[in-house]
Each structure stands twice: as structure tokens, then as C-alpha cells.
Amino acid sequence: MARKKLYIITFNFSTNFGTALQQFSLYHYLKTQGYVVEVADYRPESMKNRLYWTRLVRKSASSFVNNIIVSPVLGIRKYKFFQFDKKYVTFSKRCNSVEELAILPDAAAFICGSDQIWNPDITEGLDSGYFAEFPTHARKISYAGSVGKDVLDKTLLKELAKKVNQMDKISVREEDLYKHLYPILKRPITQVLDPVFLTSKGVYKEIMKPVKKRGYVLIYAMSNTDECVRRGKELAKRQGLKTVFIKAIRKNGTDEIIYAPSPDEFLGWMNQADYVVTSSFHGVAFSLIFEKQFYCVLSSEKRSSRLYSLLNLAGIPDRIVTNERGMIDNVIDYNEVNPRIEAERSDSKTFLNQALNGIL
């Protein structure tokens, strides 16, 4: 008789470092606990136009020069991510619909998360697949589900609560989402860490590709690129360092650009950096994991719940930088930060272990 499987339902086809590495980390942790695990290769029609690399190609199609540069770079990036996933993760057969997800064989549990799987702007409305909202005898668990939005209107919140409520065990990534859902559902909901924190720095160092370069500020921008670059260059000048701009198409005045790194190459560049300047949630997460001095750039003073939630949890909300607020000079003391992260990591693992109790 075949052993029962855990199926992870997440964004499994992006060329985003955070997406790929949170998938790897949740998969890796569950495997170390003795489970048979597969990532559901779920590719609904609504998501096919949301792929990061295809959107960039379409944006650049109007410019012949950009298309000549952008398309090959994104093709290389896509290939590298495919190779990384192939090396470290086992996938199910392709599922193009919720109905195909529901009949994946030998399912003991469907684990939905993490990343912004509940963000209707990404999934073109709340997608039932990312809630395991289908008839099944398997357990339905959310791990670090995220909406990725600072403001939830009443209609969205009502629909979200309905879909979440049919799950057996619920956890979310952001404090704000917890505060929105708990008064409605009035049942146990746990706030947990993003899956990347389930894996130790030691494991990431084992899989990373080492970088020879030394003495640089790593700039990783997912939004507000100009401000990230400006702050990175300012910091590098102050510290007598070079600037390395990762996963970009243009140098924007930086010293070096890393066009199409793989997730394990990203880890190498992150590990070796003297400082990190980033506007990315996972840029912040890996800065914490690798114990880096870093700054998180926001577009304005407007609240960004997922970044504030993580930095408040770590006890260092002052690492936020906006157009109006500069970079503070004090050094992050990881003797204070690490115990806070470790306590949350322990609670996150406890949630998963209890949610899966009895399956092995």
C-alpha cells in the first residue's frame, strides 16, 4: 500500500527568490519530519498571465532594444529556477484545475501556503485551489497564508473568512490578517513565521553557491527601485564599499549587476554581503536569517503590514526606511534578535506538527 502524502499548494512556478525558497523550505522541513511530500503542480488558467518573467517580457515588447536584452536574461533565469526546483523538490502531476487537485492520489493533507496565495490581485479573485476548497477526506491546513494587502474591504474579508473557515487548521503570516479573521471566525488561528524560517542558516549555506566577491552592499529591489538604489549607493559610499544590484536588468549607476541568479546563487550573494538594502519581504527575511546589517525601503510612510509584522516580531521596526526617514546608524544586535526569531520558529513548527499529528 502506498504511503499517504502531504501536498503543498503554493505558487510553484515563479522566478522569485522568496517564492522558490519558501517552497523549498516548507518541503524540506516536512521531509525531515519523515513525511512523503509533493508540491502540487497547480497552474490555474488565471495564474498563467501572472508569471513574473512573462509579464516582464510583455512590458518590454514595445522596445526592440529592451526585448533583445530582457528576453534572454529572463529565459536564463527561468531555466535556473527550473533546475533548482528539479534538484530539491518533488512535484505532483500537472493540475490545471481545482478538480484535478482534488483527485491527487494518496492525499493525507493539503497544506496551503505560504506566499500571497490569498491575494486576489495576483490570483484574479480568491482561487479555491489555494484554500483546498474541494471535497476530500484529507486534512486541509493553511501554513502562513497571506493576503499581502494592507487594507481589506468588507466584501473581500467576508469571502476570505468563508474560504478559510472550511479548513481544518488555520495559520497566517501577518498579525493584521490574524486580527481581521479571528473576530469573524472565533476559532483557533495561529500567526506563524514565513516558511523560509523553518530551515536553518546552516542548511541554506549547504545549498548556496559561494561567492568570491567581498566588500559590497547588496541591493535587492522588488519595488521602489530608484530609492533602493539611491540608499544602497549612499550606504556604500559611507562605508567605503561597492554596490551589487541583484536580479535587475539595468545597472542604475551601481558597480555590478547580477542579471539572472538562481535561488542558490541568491543565497550566496546574500550570505557574503556586508550590508543589504531591500524592498522585498524575503530580502528582509534572509537578511535576518544570515544575520546581516540591513535596511528595508518602503515607498512612503504608508503601512506595509507584512514588513512591519516581521520587523516588529524581530524587535527592529527602526530598520524601515522611507523617502522621509533615513537610515539609522545603530547596529542590529543579533544576540537580541535571534532569541525572538527562535521562539517564533519553535511555535511555527509546533503548529505544523500538531496539525499533522497522527498522519505518520
C-alpha positions as CSV (number, residue, x, y, z in Angstrom):
1,M,0.0,0.0,0.0
2,A,1.3,3.5,-0.9
3,R,2.2,5.8,1.9
4,K,-0.1,8.8,2.4
5,K,1.3,12.1,1.0
6,L,1.3,15.7,2.0
7,Y,0.6,18.1,-0.9
8,I,1.9,21.7,-0.6
9,I,-0.3,24.1,-2.6
10,T,1.6,27.3,-3.3
11,F,3.0,29.5,-6.2
12,N,5.3,26.9,-7.7
13,F,6.2,28.4,-11.0
14,S,7.6,31.9,-10.3
15,T,11.1,33.2,-10.8
16,N,11.0,35.0,-7.5
17,F,13.6,34.1,-4.9
18,G,11.2,34.2,-2.0
19,T,8.6,32.1,-3.7
20,A,11.1,29.4,-4.7
21,L,12.9,29.4,-1.3
22,Q,9.7,29.3,0.9
23,Q,8.5,26.4,-1.2
24,F,11.9,24.6,-0.7
25,S,12.0,25.3,3.0
26,L,8.5,24.0,3.8
27,Y,9.1,21.0,1.6
28,H,12.5,20.4,3.3
29,Y,11.1,20.7,6.8
30,L,8.3,18.3,6.2
31,K,10.6,15.8,4.6
32,T,12.9,16.0,7.7
33,Q,9.9,15.1,9.8
34,G,9.5,11.8,7.9
35,Y,6.6,12.7,5.7
36,V,6.2,11.8,2.0
37,V,5.8,15.3,0.4
38,E,5.0,16.6,-3.0
39,V,4.4,20.2,-4.2
40,A,1.1,20.2,-6.2
41,D,2.0,21.5,-9.7
42,Y,-1.1,23.7,-9.7
43,R,-1.3,26.0,-12.6
44,P,-4.8,27.5,-13.0
45,E,-5.5,29.5,-16.1
46,S,-5.9,32.7,-14.1
47,M,-2.2,32.5,-13.0
48,K,-0.6,31.8,-16.3
49,N,-0.6,35.5,-17.1
50,R,0.8,36.4,-13.7
51,L,4.2,34.7,-14.2
52,Y,6.8,37.3,-13.3
53,W,9.0,36.6,-16.3
54,T,6.2,36.6,-18.9
55,R,4.9,40.0,-17.5
56,L,8.4,41.5,-17.9
57,V,8.7,40.3,-21.5
58,R,5.3,41.8,-22.4
59,K,6.3,45.1,-20.7
60,S,9.5,45.2,-22.7
61,A,8.0,44.1,-26.0
62,S,7.4,47.7,-27.1
63,S,11.1,48.3,-27.1
64,F,13.2,46.4,-29.6
65,V,16.4,47.0,-27.6
66,N,14.8,46.0,-24.3
67,N,13.4,42.9,-25.8
68,I,16.8,41.9,-27.1
69,I,18.2,42.3,-23.6
70,V,15.3,41.2,-21.4
71,S,14.1,38.0,-23.1
72,P,17.4,36.1,-23.0
73,V,18.0,37.2,-19.4
74,L,14.5,36.0,-18.3
75,G,14.9,32.8,-20.2
76,I,18.2,32.0,-18.4
77,R,16.5,32.9,-15.1
78,K,13.6,30.7,-15.7
79,Y,15.9,27.8,-16.6
80,K,17.9,28.3,-13.4
81,F,14.8,28.3,-11.3
82,F,13.6,25.1,-13.0
83,Q,16.9,23.4,-12.3
84,F,16.8,24.5,-8.6
85,D,13.3,23.1,-8.2
86,K,14.1,19.9,-10.0
87,K,17.1,19.3,-7.7
88,Y,15.4,20.0,-4.4
89,V,11.6,19.5,-4.7
90,T,9.3,16.7,-5.9
91,F,6.2,17.8,-7.8
92,S,2.9,16.1,-8.4
93,K,1.5,15.7,-11.9
94,R,0.3,18.9,-13.5
95,C,-3.1,20.2,-12.2
96,N,-4.8,22.9,-14.3
97,S,-8.0,23.0,-12.2
98,V,-9.3,22.6,-8.7
99,E,-11.0,19.3,-9.8
100,E,-7.6,17.9,-10.7
101,L,-6.1,19.0,-7.4
102,A,-8.9,17.2,-5.5
103,I,-8.0,13.8,-7.1
104,L,-4.3,13.8,-6.4
105,P,-3.5,10.3,-5.2
106,D,-2.9,9.1,-1.6
107,A,-3.5,12.6,-0.1
108,A,-3.3,12.7,3.7
109,A,-3.2,16.5,3.9
110,F,-3.2,19.6,1.7
111,I,-1.0,22.4,3.1
112,C,-1.8,25.7,1.5
113,G,1.0,28.3,1.8
114,S,2.9,30.3,2.0
115,D,3.4,33.5,0.0
116,Q,0.5,35.7,-1.1
117,I,-1.8,32.8,-2.2
118,W,-4.8,34.7,-0.9
119,N,-4.1,37.9,-2.7
120,P,-7.0,38.4,-5.2
121,D,-4.9,40.9,-7.2
122,I,-2.5,38.0,-8.0
123,T,-4.9,35.2,-8.4
124,E,-7.7,37.2,-10.1
125,G,-10.1,36.8,-7.3
126,L,-9.7,34.3,-4.4
127,D,-8.8,31.0,-6.0
128,S,-10.4,27.9,-4.3
129,G,-7.4,25.8,-5.1
130,Y,-5.2,27.8,-2.7
131,F,-7.7,27.1,0.1
132,A,-8.1,23.4,-0.8
133,E,-11.7,24.2,-1.2
134,F,-12.9,20.9,-2.6
135,P,-14.4,17.6,-1.4
136,T,-11.7,15.5,0.2
137,H,-11.1,13.2,3.2
138,A,-7.6,14.7,3.5
139,R,-6.8,17.4,6.1
140,K,-6.9,21.0,4.9
141,I,-4.2,23.1,6.6
142,S,-3.1,26.7,5.9
143,Y,0.5,27.5,6.7
144,A,1.4,31.2,6.8
145,G,-1.3,32.2,4.4
146,S,-1.0,35.8,3.3
147,V,-3.2,38.3,1.6
148,G,-0.3,40.8,1.0
149,K,-2.7,43.8,1.3
150,D,-2.7,46.5,3.9
151,V,-6.4,47.2,3.6
152,L,-9.2,44.5,3.3
153,D,-12.6,45.7,2.2
154,K,-15.7,44.1,3.9
155,T,-16.6,42.1,0.8
156,L,-13.1,40.6,0.4
157,L,-12.9,39.8,4.1
158,K,-16.2,38.1,4.2
159,E,-15.3,35.9,1.2
160,L,-11.8,35.2,2.6
161,A,-13.3,34.2,6.0
162,K,-15.7,31.8,4.4
163,K,-13.0,30.0,2.4
164,V,-10.6,29.9,5.3
165,N,-13.3,28.6,7.7
166,Q,-13.7,25.3,5.8
167,M,-10.1,24.4,6.6
168,D,-9.2,22.1,9.5
169,K,-6.2,24.0,10.8
170,I,-5.5,27.7,10.1
171,S,-2.3,29.8,10.4
172,V,-1.5,33.1,8.8
173,R,1.7,35.0,8.3
174,E,0.7,38.6,9.2
175,E,-0.6,39.9,12.5
176,D,-3.0,42.2,10.7
177,L,-4.6,39.3,8.9
178,Y,-5.0,37.4,12.2
179,K,-6.7,40.5,13.7
180,H,-9.1,40.6,10.7
181,L,-10.0,36.9,10.7
182,Y,-10.2,36.0,14.4
183,P,-13.2,38.2,15.4
184,I,-15.2,36.7,12.4
185,L,-14.2,33.0,12.7
186,K,-13.9,32.9,16.5
187,R,-11.9,29.7,16.3
188,P,-8.2,29.0,16.8
189,I,-5.9,30.8,14.3
190,T,-2.1,30.9,14.7
191,Q,0.3,33.5,13.5
192,V,3.4,31.8,12.2
193,L,6.7,32.6,10.5
194,D,7.2,32.5,6.8
195,P,8.3,29.0,5.7
196,V,11.9,30.3,5.0
197,F,12.5,30.4,8.7
198,L,11.7,26.7,9.2
199,T,15.2,26.0,7.7
200,S,18.4,26.8,9.5
201,K,21.1,29.1,8.2
202,G,23.3,26.0,8.1
203,V,21.1,24.3,5.6
204,Y,21.0,27.4,3.4
205,K,24.8,27.6,3.5
206,E,25.0,23.9,2.4
207,I,22.9,24.5,-0.7
208,M,24.1,28.0,-1.6
209,K,26.6,28.7,-4.4
210,P,29.6,30.5,-2.7
211,V,30.5,34.0,-3.9
212,K,34.2,35.1,-4.1
213,K,33.4,38.8,-4.1
214,R,33.9,40.8,-0.9
215,G,33.1,44.3,0.4
216,Y,29.7,45.1,-1.0
217,V,26.2,46.4,-0.3
218,L,23.7,44.0,-1.8
219,I,20.7,45.9,-3.3
220,Y,17.6,43.7,-3.9
221,A,14.5,45.7,-5.0
222,M,11.1,44.3,-5.7
223,S,9.5,47.8,-5.6
224,N,10.7,51.4,-5.3
225,T,13.8,50.5,-7.2
226,D,15.2,54.0,-7.5
227,E,15.0,54.7,-3.8
228,C,16.6,51.3,-3.0
229,V,19.5,52.1,-5.4
230,R,19.9,55.6,-4.0
231,R,20.0,54.3,-0.4
232,G,22.3,51.5,-1.4
233,K,24.8,53.8,-3.1
234,E,24.6,56.3,-0.2
235,L,25.4,53.5,2.3
236,A,28.2,52.1,0.1
237,K,29.9,55.5,-0.1
238,R,29.6,56.0,3.6
239,Q,31.2,52.5,4.3
240,G,33.7,52.5,1.5
241,L,32.1,49.5,-0.2
242,K,30.9,48.6,-3.7
243,T,27.3,48.1,-4.8
244,V,25.9,44.9,-6.2
245,F,22.4,45.1,-7.7
246,I,20.8,41.6,-7.9
247,K,18.0,40.4,-10.2
248,A,17.9,43.6,-12.2
249,I,18.1,44.4,-15.9
250,R,19.8,47.8,-15.7
251,K,22.8,48.9,-13.5
252,N,21.1,52.2,-12.4
253,G,24.5,53.5,-11.5
254,T,25.6,50.6,-9.3
255,D,29.0,48.9,-9.5
256,E,27.9,45.4,-10.5
257,I,24.7,43.8,-11.7
258,I,23.7,40.1,-11.3
259,Y,21.3,39.6,-14.1
260,A,19.9,36.1,-13.7
261,P,20.9,34.4,-10.5
262,S,19.4,31.1,-9.3
263,P,17.9,30.8,-5.8
264,D,21.1,29.1,-4.6
265,E,23.2,31.9,-6.2
266,F,21.0,34.5,-4.4
267,L,21.7,32.8,-1.1
268,G,25.5,33.1,-1.8
269,W,25.3,36.8,-2.6
270,M,23.1,37.4,0.5
271,N,25.5,35.4,2.7
272,Q,28.6,37.3,1.6
273,A,27.1,40.9,1.7
274,D,28.4,43.4,4.2
275,Y,25.0,45.2,4.1
276,V,21.7,44.7,2.4
277,V,19.3,47.3,1.2
278,T,16.0,45.8,0.1
279,S,12.3,46.5,-0.5
280,S,11.5,42.8,-0.5
281,F,9.8,40.8,2.3
282,H,12.0,37.9,1.7
283,G,15.0,40.2,1.3
284,V,14.3,41.2,4.9
285,A,13.7,37.6,5.9
286,F,17.0,36.3,4.5
287,S,18.9,39.3,6.0
288,L,17.6,38.2,9.4
289,I,18.5,34.5,8.7
290,F,22.0,35.4,7.6
291,E,22.3,38.0,10.4
292,K,23.0,40.9,8.1
293,Q,23.0,44.6,8.8
294,F,20.2,45.8,6.6
295,Y,17.7,48.4,5.7
296,C,14.1,47.9,4.4
297,V,13.0,50.6,1.9
298,L,9.3,51.5,1.7
299,S,7.7,53.8,-0.9
300,S,6.3,56.1,1.8
301,E,5.3,56.1,5.5
302,K,2.2,54.2,4.4
303,R,1.9,51.0,6.5
304,S,3.1,47.8,4.8
305,S,1.7,45.1,7.1
306,R,3.9,42.1,6.1
307,L,7.1,44.0,6.5
308,Y,6.1,45.8,9.7
309,S,4.8,42.5,11.1
310,L,8.1,40.7,10.6
311,L,10.3,43.6,11.8
312,N,8.1,44.1,14.9
313,L,8.4,40.4,15.6
314,A,12.2,40.7,15.4
315,G,12.1,43.8,17.6
316,I,13.7,46.1,15.0
317,P,11.0,48.2,13.3
318,D,13.5,51.0,13.0
319,R,15.2,49.3,10.0
320,I,12.3,50.7,7.9
321,V,13.5,53.5,5.5
322,T,11.1,55.7,3.6
323,N,11.5,58.8,1.4
324,E,11.1,60.8,4.5
325,R,13.0,58.7,7.0
326,G,16.7,57.9,6.6
327,M,19.0,55.1,7.6
328,I,19.8,54.9,11.3
329,D,23.4,54.3,12.3
330,N,22.8,51.8,15.1
331,V,23.9,48.2,14.6
332,I,21.5,45.3,14.8
333,D,22.3,43.2,17.8
334,Y,21.5,39.6,16.8
335,N,22.0,38.4,20.4
336,E,18.7,40.1,21.0
337,V,17.0,39.4,17.6
338,N,17.8,35.7,17.3
339,P,16.0,34.5,20.5
340,R,12.9,36.3,19.4
341,I,13.0,34.6,16.0
342,E,13.8,31.3,17.5
343,A,10.8,31.4,19.8
344,E,8.5,32.1,16.9
345,R,10.2,29.4,14.8
346,S,9.6,26.9,17.6
347,D,5.9,27.9,17.8
348,S,5.6,27.7,14.0
349,K,7.0,24.1,14.0
350,T,4.7,23.2,16.8
351,F,1.7,24.4,14.8
352,L,2.7,22.2,11.9
353,N,3.5,19.2,14.0
354,Q,0.1,19.4,15.8
355,A,-1.8,20.0,12.6
356,L,-0.3,16.9,11.1
357,N,-0.4,14.7,14.2
358,G,-1.4,11.1,13.5
359,I,-0.6,11.1,9.8
360,L,2.7,9.3,10.0
